[in-house]
Amino acid sequence: MSQRHSKKRKRPGSTRHYPRTARLNTLLQQIVAEHLERIDDERLPFVTVTGTEVDSDLNRCDVFISTIEDPDPGRDAEILEILAEQRVRLQAAIAREAKLRKTPTVVIQFDPAVRTGVRVDSIIASLGLDQTGSVADVGEPEDDVEDPIAHHHDGTQ
């Protein structure tokens, strides 16, 4: 007696293999980015939504942002305050566009990965290193230093 193992077939292009929260994170990132793009406030610099992270129970959605400005604690607080004023409208946009049973509370914060990268870049720059870790060219070589790749008199190196 043979048993037939029936496997569920996924539709072509199905996203079921892609976890629900990951799909939701992508959708919420798009919604938030579009909403922030429409904010007309001259106090607000260009803001990029670098990612979102929603809890599996949909209670909270962390929105990670970055700006083109250098990090400054006073200015960062001002930017977060301006964006906090938009939180209710942002959550309404999420509820309207994502059609969720429950709309998560939006918490906007600066992306710590971007901030760490900026800090590392500034440390490297202060050490006089380029991005490859080599010592940056700081000027013309001294005249009395012999060039190690000088051409020989027969044209070879």
Secondary structure by P-SEA (a helix, b strand, c coil): cccccccccccccccccccaaaaaaaaaaaaaaaaaaacccccccccccccccccccccbbbbbbcccccccaaaaaaaaaaaaaaaaaaaaaaaaacccccccbbbbbccaaaaaaaaaaaaaaaacccccccccccccccccccccccccccccc
